[in-house]
C-alpha cells in the first residue's frame, strides 16, 4: 500500500508531552503512541486548524499517559551496581559479570563467551566501574564501525569523513550531512551486530536524503530490505527513539 504523502512536520508541546504532527493526505485524525520509543505521533488532514488538533490531543491525554506509564512501569529496571554475578549485555548476548580488584590498570575481558571480567583497582566506585566498562564498549564499537562504513560506502555512493561514539539518551544515531559525520550511540555495543549495522546504514542514507520521507525509506528498503524488522527489534525494548 502506498504511503500517504506528508506535506509538513511540526511539534506540539502539551501537558509536558511532545507530539509530532504530520500533515498528510488523510481524511481523519490518526493518533499513534509508541511506548517503547516514548513517542506520540498524529496524522492530520492538511486543512484542519491547529486549535482542533490541540483539542483532540487534550481529549486523548488520559489514554496517551496510560499507555506511556504502563510501558515505563513494565520495563523499569534496578540501576546497575557493577558487582559480580550481575548480568550485562554485549553484542546482543548476556554475560555474567565478574569483578576483580587488583592494583593494576583497569581492564575488561571475555572468558568462554559467558563471563565478562571487569578488573579495577581496589575501592573503585560503581561509577568508576561503569566508566571502565563503557570505555571497553566504546573501543569495541570503534573497531566494528569503520568496517561497516567501508562495506556500505561504495554500494550507497556516499562518503563518511568522520564518525564518533557517544552516549545518547534519545537517539541511536545522528548524521551531520554538511560535515559528512555520523555519531553512534554507545548503547549499540550491547545490541546484536545486525542492529548496529542497521543504524550505520540509516545514518549513511541521510547523506542521500536528509528527511525521513518516501525517498529515504526507498533507499532503506533498497540497501537493507529487512530494515523494518530490525528497527522494531531495536526499539521494542528501549525508550530510545529512532535515528
CORSUL-V548133 format. One line per field, one symbol per residue. ss: DSSP state (H for helix, E for strand, C for the rest). phi: phi as a letter, one per 20 degrees, with the letter a starting at -180 (. if undefined). psi: psi as a letter, one per 30 degrees, with the letter a starting at -180 (. if undefined). Layout:
ss: ???
phi: ???
psi: ???
This chain:
ss: CCCCCEEEEEEEEECCEEEEEEEECCCCCEEEEECCCCEEEEEEECCCCHHHHHHHHHHHHHHHHHHHHHHHHHHCCCCCCCCCCCEEEECCEEEEEEEEECCCCCEEEEECCCEEEEEECCCCCHHHHHHHHHHHHHHHHHHHHHHHHHHHHHHHCCCCCEEEEECCCCCCEEEECCCCEEEEEHHHHHCCHHHHHHHHHHHHHCCCCCCCCHHHHHHHHHHCCCHHHHHHHHHHCCCCCCC
phi: .ffffeeacbcddclndddeddecececfcecddgfeldcccecggdffggffffffgfeggfffffffgffffdfcfgfdlcgnfeceblndeceececebecggbcbddllcddedecfgnffgffffffffffgfffffeefgfffffdgfgemcceebbbcbfcecbeabceffelcdddfgfffeeggffffgfgfgfffffebfeecgfgfffgffebgeffffffffefcbefefe
psi: kkkkkkelklkkjkhgkkkkjjjlilflkjkkkieefhkkkkkkkegkkeeeeeeeeeefeeeeeeeeeeeeeegkkkkkfhlkfkkkkkhgkklkkjkkjlhlkklklkkggfkjkjkllkgkleeeeeeeeeeeeeeeefeeeeeeeeefeeefhlkjfkllklkkfgkfllkjeefhkkkkkefffflkeeeeeeeeeeeefffejeliaeeefeeeeefiegeeeeeeeeffglfkal.
